[in-house]
Amino acid sequence: MYTIEKDIEQQAFNKLKVQKINTSENLDILSISLEKGAVFPEHTSPREAYLIMLEGKIKFHIKNEVYNISQHQHLNFEKEVPHWIEASENSKFLIVR
């Protein structure tokens, strides 16, 4: 059973902050806050992943494409493909992989 907390809501906008919500053998859930103008540097995911926007707007860069993602939108992406993220506004999103 999981306990619902206000960790995501209370997560501050301070450049880049990554918080593990759940980690198990088969599933990771990460809560990410990204301050306006901040960048989540290029990296890869060890598994196929889903990004779910909670608030704000970001530019998601992958495979020489840029996806503008805003509140309540989502995007899935392949494992081991380099990508990076830039915040157009103070933003919070989840990564589920």
Secondary structure, 3 states (H helix, E strand, C coil): CCCCCCHHHHCCCCCEEEEEEEECCCCEEEEEEECCCCEEEEECCCCCEEEEEEECEEEEEECCEEEEEECCCEEEECCCCCEEEEECCCEEEEEEC
